[in-house]
Each structure stands twice: as structure tokens, then as C-alpha cells.
Amino acid sequence: MSNVPFRKKTPSRRNITRSVTKYQDHKPDLEVDFYHRCGYCDASDQWRTTWYELDHFVPKGYLSTLSETSYCNLVYSCRSCNNAKRHKWPTQCEHLHHNDKEGFIDPCDAQYDKYFYRDDTGYIYHNGTDLGKWMYSALQLHKPRHKVLWAIDTLYHEINDINKMIHAIGGLRQIISANPDLVVKIDALKNNYIEYTASLAAYK
């Protein structure tokens, strides 16, 4: 089993300070800043089974200087992670995100990536630290849905890469004659893609 980086890109919030009526008005900008991926599990919203939501990183009940609509406190999140995190905030303090054993790292912090990794099937693991174990459990990153959504996204991009190669070389016949093993790979990718996409219904 090989270790795979948890995600390819770390999201970064822009410094958006404009006034909005409700925090949901920030959703279009957060979709962009989070690359259309859940900040917590990195699942692409392209394969969503329900609408993606906005999470208050510091829960609303613990805000003291930030407001409910503060852009810097919002996370683009899949429903699974948002429901799992909910109002969890062990420090009960807006300015203290964790105590090294319990709490959360902001997913826009590059340090977040150090607490999780995947195997080559997409299953998520924690890094063995107390804080990593706590976040892993609190966000329920052990759920099979995270592996399935990662696998679908990976297969989709592999299939796209092959299609680009076929187009660049001039057709499937030329590809097959140059690399007959590619036919087996294409067939395997297709079967895996069908299997995983069919299983999405279980994760609504």
C-alpha cells in the first residue's frame, strides 16, 4: 500500500469583506476559493449526491469578534462533513482552534494536509497524533463515501487523460497498435467507473 497526498491543492480564502445579508450569499465565492471541493474531505462537488453547504469553522455560538457572515470563517463543505462537525468546538473560544489534542485546523491552513493521507484506493487515514485522531473521528473521515468519491474523481481524470492522448495521436486504432496493453487498462477503468458511480446512490 502506498501513501497518497490527502489533496492536491490547499484552498485559500480571498480577503472578501463586503457586507452581505446572509452568510449563504458568499457561497459562489467560496466555491471558487475551495476549488469546488469540500474543505474537510476534499470531495469534488462534481459528484455530489446532495447540495454542498457552508460551515462556520468557528461555530456561531462561540463567535465573539467575528460575525455570522464573516467570510474568513466560512468553509465550503459537503453535507456529510458539515453534519459531522456541527457545533463541535472543544476549546469553546473563538481564537483558540485547538489545544493540540482536541479541536480543528482550518482547512485553508497548509498544516491541515499533514494530519491526513490516503492509500492508493482513496481511503483516508490520520497521522497518528492526538489532534489528527480527534479530527478524523469528529469529521467521520472513515466513512466509505470518501473513498468512493475520491475513486470516481480519480477515474474521471484518468479517462480524460486517455481521451486527450487518443485525440493527440489521431485515433484509438493508432493508440492500440502502439500500446495494446492500453485496451486492458481502458476496459478496467470503464468497469471501475461504472461500479463506483452506481454506488453513489448509497451516499445520499
C-alpha positions as CSV (number, residue, x, y, z in Angstrom):
1,M,0.0,0.0,0.0
2,S,1.4,3.4,-1.0
3,N,0.6,6.7,0.7
4,V,-1.2,9.3,-1.4
5,P,-1.3,13.0,-0.5
6,F,-4.6,13.9,1.0
7,R,-5.3,16.6,-1.5
8,K,-3.6,18.3,-4.5
9,K,-4.2,21.9,-3.6
10,T,-4.8,23.8,-0.4
11,P,-7.7,26.2,-0.6
12,S,-7.2,29.9,0.1
13,R,-9.9,32.4,1.0
14,R,-9.7,35.8,-0.6
15,N,-9.9,38.8,1.7
16,I,-13.6,39.4,1.0
17,T,-15.1,42.0,3.4
18,R,-18.2,43.2,1.7
19,S,-21.4,43.2,3.6
20,V,-23.9,40.5,2.8
21,T,-27.5,39.9,4.1
22,K,-26.9,36.3,5.0
23,Y,-23.7,34.1,5.0
24,Q,-25.1,31.9,2.2
25,D,-24.6,34.9,-0.1
26,H,-20.8,34.1,0.0
27,K,-21.3,30.6,-1.5
28,P,-20.3,31.4,-5.1
29,D,-17.0,32.9,-4.0
30,L,-16.3,30.1,-1.6
31,E,-16.9,27.5,-4.3
32,V,-14.1,29.2,-6.3
33,D,-11.7,29.6,-3.3
34,F,-12.2,25.9,-2.3
35,Y,-11.8,24.7,-6.0
36,H,-15.4,23.2,-5.8
37,R,-14.2,20.8,-3.2
38,C,-15.2,20.1,0.4
39,G,-12.7,21.9,2.7
40,Y,-12.7,19.0,5.1
41,C,-12.6,15.8,3.0
42,D,-11.6,17.2,-0.4
43,A,-14.5,15.6,-2.3
44,S,-15.4,17.3,-5.5
45,D,-18.9,18.8,-5.8
46,Q,-19.0,17.4,-9.3
47,W,-20.0,14.1,-7.8
48,R,-22.3,15.5,-5.1
49,T,-25.4,13.5,-4.1
50,T,-26.8,16.5,-2.2
51,W,-26.1,20.2,-2.3
52,Y,-22.8,21.4,-0.8
53,E,-23.2,23.7,2.2
54,L,-21.3,26.4,4.1
55,D,-19.9,25.6,7.5
56,H,-18.9,28.1,10.2
57,F,-15.4,27.0,11.0
58,V,-15.8,28.5,14.5
59,P,-19.4,27.7,15.3
60,K,-21.8,30.6,15.5
61,G,-22.3,30.0,19.3
62,Y,-18.6,30.8,20.0
63,L,-18.2,33.9,17.9
64,S,-17.1,37.0,19.8
65,T,-15.3,39.3,17.3
66,L,-16.4,37.6,14.1
67,S,-19.9,37.8,12.7
68,E,-22.1,35.1,11.3
69,T,-21.4,36.5,7.8
70,S,-17.6,36.8,8.2
71,Y,-16.0,35.3,5.0
72,C,-12.8,34.3,6.8
73,N,-14.8,31.9,9.0
74,L,-16.7,30.0,6.3
75,V,-15.8,26.6,4.8
76,Y,-17.3,25.1,1.6
77,S,-18.4,21.7,2.9
78,C,-20.1,18.6,1.8
79,R,-23.2,17.7,3.8
80,S,-21.5,14.7,5.4
81,C,-18.7,16.7,6.8
82,N,-20.9,19.6,7.8
83,N,-23.3,17.4,9.7
84,A,-20.4,15.5,11.3
85,K,-18.7,18.7,12.5
86,R,-21.8,20.6,13.5
87,H,-21.2,22.6,16.7
88,K,-18.1,20.7,17.9
89,W,-15.6,23.2,19.3
90,P,-13.8,21.8,22.4
91,T,-11.9,25.0,23.3
92,Q,-15.2,27.0,23.4
93,C,-13.1,30.0,22.4
94,E,-13.2,31.8,19.1
95,H,-9.5,32.5,19.0
96,L,-8.2,29.0,20.1
97,H,-9.0,26.5,17.4
98,H,-7.4,23.5,19.2
99,N,-5.4,22.6,22.3
100,D,-3.1,20.1,20.4
101,K,-5.3,17.2,21.4
102,E,-8.8,18.3,20.5
103,G,-10.2,20.8,18.1
104,F,-9.7,21.7,14.4
105,I,-7.1,23.0,12.0
106,D,-8.6,25.5,9.5
107,P,-8.7,23.6,6.1
108,C,-7.2,26.7,4.5
109,D,-4.1,26.2,6.6
110,A,-1.4,24.1,4.8
111,Q,-0.9,22.3,8.2
112,Y,-4.3,20.6,7.7
113,D,-2.8,18.4,5.0
114,K,-0.2,17.0,7.4
115,Y,-2.8,15.3,9.6
116,F,-4.3,13.1,6.9
117,Y,-3.3,11.0,3.9
118,R,-4.8,8.3,1.7
119,D,-3.9,4.9,0.5
120,D,-4.0,4.1,-3.3
121,T,-7.7,3.2,-3.1
122,G,-8.6,6.7,-1.6
123,Y,-9.3,5.5,1.9
124,I,-8.4,8.3,4.4
125,Y,-6.1,7.8,7.4
126,H,-5.0,10.2,10.2
127,N,-1.3,10.8,11.0
128,G,-1.4,9.2,14.4
129,T,-1.3,12.4,16.5
130,D,-3.9,13.1,19.2
131,L,-5.2,16.0,17.2
132,G,-5.3,14.0,14.0
133,K,-7.2,11.2,15.6
134,W,-9.7,13.6,17.1
135,M,-10.4,15.5,13.8
136,Y,-10.6,12.2,11.9
137,S,-13.3,10.9,14.3
138,A,-15.1,14.2,14.6
139,L,-15.4,14.6,10.8
140,Q,-16.1,10.9,10.3
141,L,-13.4,10.7,7.6
142,H,-13.5,6.9,7.9
143,K,-16.8,6.8,6.0
144,P,-16.7,4.7,2.8
145,R,-18.2,7.6,0.8
146,H,-14.9,9.5,1.0
147,K,-13.1,6.6,-0.7
148,V,-15.8,6.2,-3.4
149,L,-15.9,9.9,-4.3
150,W,-12.1,10.1,-4.5
151,A,-12.1,7.0,-6.7
152,I,-14.7,8.4,-9.1
153,D,-12.9,11.7,-9.4
154,T,-9.5,9.9,-10.0
155,L,-11.0,7.6,-12.6
156,Y,-12.7,10.5,-14.3
157,H,-9.4,12.4,-14.7
158,E,-7.6,9.2,-15.9
159,I,-10.2,8.6,-18.5
160,N,-10.0,12.2,-19.7
161,D,-6.2,11.9,-19.9
162,I,-6.5,8.9,-22.1
163,N,-9.1,10.6,-24.3
164,K,-6.7,13.6,-24.8
165,M,-3.9,11.2,-25.7
166,I,-6.1,9.4,-28.3
167,H,-7.1,12.7,-29.8
168,A,-3.5,13.9,-29.9
169,I,-2.2,10.8,-31.6
170,G,-5.0,10.6,-34.1
171,G,-7.4,7.9,-33.0
172,L,-7.9,4.8,-30.9
173,R,-6.5,2.4,-33.6
174,Q,-3.1,4.1,-33.6
175,I,-3.0,4.0,-29.8
176,I,-3.9,0.3,-29.7
177,S,-1.3,-0.6,-32.3
178,A,1.4,1.3,-30.4
179,N,0.3,0.1,-26.9
180,P,-2.0,-3.0,-26.9
181,D,-2.0,-3.1,-23.1
182,L,-3.9,0.1,-23.1
183,V,-7.0,-1.7,-24.2
184,V,-7.0,-3.7,-21.0
185,K,-6.4,-0.6,-18.9
186,I,-9.3,1.3,-20.7
187,D,-11.6,-1.6,-20.0
188,A,-10.6,-1.8,-16.4
189,L,-11.1,2.0,-15.9
190,K,-14.5,1.8,-17.6
191,N,-15.7,-1.1,-15.3
192,N,-14.4,0.6,-12.2
193,Y,-16.0,3.9,-13.1
194,I,-19.4,2.2,-13.7
195,E,-19.1,0.3,-10.4
196,Y,-18.3,3.4,-8.3
197,T,-20.8,5.7,-9.9
198,A,-23.5,3.1,-9.5
199,S,-22.7,3.0,-5.7
200,L,-23.3,6.8,-5.3
201,A,-26.9,6.2,-4.6
202,A,-26.0,4.7,-1.2
203,Y,-24.4,8.0,-0.1
204,K,-27.3,10.5,-0.3
